[in-house]
Amino acid sequence: MQQRTDEAAGPGRYDAAPYLPRLNAGLAALRRAAADCHGCPLFEGASQTVFGAGDTRARLMLVGEEPGDQEDRAGEPFVGPAGRLLARATEDAGIDPDHTYLTNAVKHFKFTRPGGGKRRIHKSPTLREMSACRPWLDAELRQVAPEVVVTLGATAGRALLGSSFRVTRERGVLRPLPGADDGTRLVATIHPSAVLRADDSDRAAAYDGLVADLRVAVTALG
C-alpha cells in the first residue's frame, strides 16, 4: 500500500485522494487506509473514521450522510436509532439487510456542542467536505459494484447527484448513477432520521414513504 503523510494533502486543502491506497486495493485495505485519513478537518473532532460495512458483493448499496454520535463511538455505520429503523424498513421492503452494503458520503462525524456542554449535536457536512471525502465513496462503489444505489437524505443525494438535488422533488425515481459505465442505477429517498424526527401524526406516512422508495430499488433488482 502506498504510504501517505498529512502533508500529502497540502496546507488548507480538502482532499482525501492522497490517502487512498493503490487503485485495485480491496475494501479491507481501503478501510485501513481510511482510518488515517486527514483529508479535511473533520478528523480532528471525530473519535475515528467510520467506513462502510456489510456484504462486500451486495447488489444494493445504501449511502447515508455521515456517521452520528453512536456510529462515531462504535466505528460502524447505522448502528443507532436511524440504523435500526432502516433495517426494519429494508425488511418491510423485501430486502435482506444482511445482503446490503451500508456507508456514508462523509466518513467522520461532524458536530457542535451547544453551550460548550458534553452533548454532541449532529451538524450537516458542507459541499467542500463532501467533495473531499468523495474518493472513499467512489472506491467503495468500484469494489462493491452494486447494481442499485439508494441515497438516504439530501446530503447523500447531493454527494452523488450534484448540489441542485432536492430529495423531496426527486425521491423514488430510478435513474442511472452519474459517471457509472456499468449500468449502476440510483434511487433517492429520505434519511431514516427524518422519519424519527417526524411528528407523531406524520411518522407512519413518512415511514411508508421510505419503504415505498426502497421497493423501487427492489423492483430494479428484479
Secondary structure in CASP SS format (residue, H / E / C, confidence):
PFRMAT SS
TARGET T0000
AUTHOR 0000-0000-0000
METHOD secondary structure of the structure
MODEL  1
M C 1.00
Q C 1.00
Q C 1.00
R C 1.00
T C 1.00
D H 1.00
E H 1.00
A H 1.00
A H 1.00
G C 1.00
P C 1.00
G C 1.00
R C 1.00
Y C 1.00
D C 1.00
A C 1.00
A H 1.00
P H 1.00
Y H 1.00
L C 1.00
P C 1.00
R C 1.00
L C 1.00
N C 1.00
A C 1.00
G C 1.00
L H 1.00
A H 1.00
A H 1.00
L H 1.00
R H 1.00
R H 1.00
A H 1.00
A H 1.00
A C 1.00
D C 1.00
C C 1.00
H C 1.00
G C 1.00
C C 1.00
P H 1.00
L H 1.00
F H 1.00
E H 1.00
G C 1.00
A C 1.00
S C 1.00
Q C 1.00
T C 1.00
V C 1.00
F C 1.00
G C 1.00
A E 1.00
G E 1.00
D C 1.00
T C 1.00
R C 1.00
A C 1.00
R C 1.00
L E 1.00
M E 1.00
L E 1.00
V E 1.00
G E 1.00
E C 1.00
E C 1.00
P C 1.00
G C 1.00
D H 1.00
Q H 1.00
E H 1.00
D H 1.00
R H 1.00
A H 1.00
G C 1.00
E C 1.00
P C 1.00
F C 1.00
V C 1.00
G C 1.00
P H 1.00
A H 1.00
G H 1.00
R H 1.00
L H 1.00
L H 1.00
A H 1.00
R H 1.00
A H 1.00
T H 1.00
E H 1.00
D H 1.00
A C 1.00
G C 1.00
I C 1.00
D C 1.00
P H 1.00
D H 1.00
H H 1.00
T E 1.00
Y E 1.00
L E 1.00
T E 1.00
N E 1.00
A C 1.00
V C 1.00
K C 1.00
H C 1.00
F C 1.00
K C 1.00
F E 1.00
T E 1.00
R C 1.00
P H 1.00
G H 1.00
G H 1.00
G C 1.00
K C 1.00
R C 1.00
R C 1.00
I E 1.00
H E 1.00
K C 1.00
S C 1.00
P C 1.00
T C 1.00
L H 1.00
R H 1.00
E H 1.00
M H 1.00
S H 1.00
A H 1.00
C H 1.00
R H 1.00
P H 1.00
W H 1.00
L H 1.00
D H 1.00
A H 1.00
E H 1.00
L H 1.00
R H 1.00
Q H 1.00
V H 1.00
A C 1.00
P C 1.00
E C 1.00
V E 1.00
V E 1.00
V E 1.00
T E 1.00
L E 1.00
G C 1.00
A H 1.00
T H 1.00
A H 1.00
G H 1.00
R H 1.00
A H 1.00
L H 1.00
L H 1.00
G C 1.00
S C 1.00
S C 1.00
F C 1.00
R C 1.00
V H 1.00
T H 1.00
R H 1.00
E H 1.00
R C 1.00
G C 1.00
V C 1.00
L C 1.00
R E 1.00
P E 1.00
L C 1.00
P C 1.00
G C 1.00
A C 1.00
D C 1.00
D C 1.00
G C 1.00
T C 1.00
R E 1.00
L E 1.00
V E 1.00
A E 1.00
T E 1.00
I C 1.00
H C 1.00
P H 1.00
S H 1.00
A H 1.00
V H 1.00
L H 1.00
R H 1.00
A C 1.00
D C 1.00
D H 1.00
S H 1.00
D H 1.00
R H 1.00
A H 1.00
A H 1.00
A H 1.00
Y H 1.00
D H 1.00
G H 1.00
L H 1.00
V H 1.00
A H 1.00
D H 1.00
L H 1.00
R H 1.00
V H 1.00
A H 1.00
V H 1.00
T H 1.00
A H 1.00
L H 1.00
G C 1.00
END
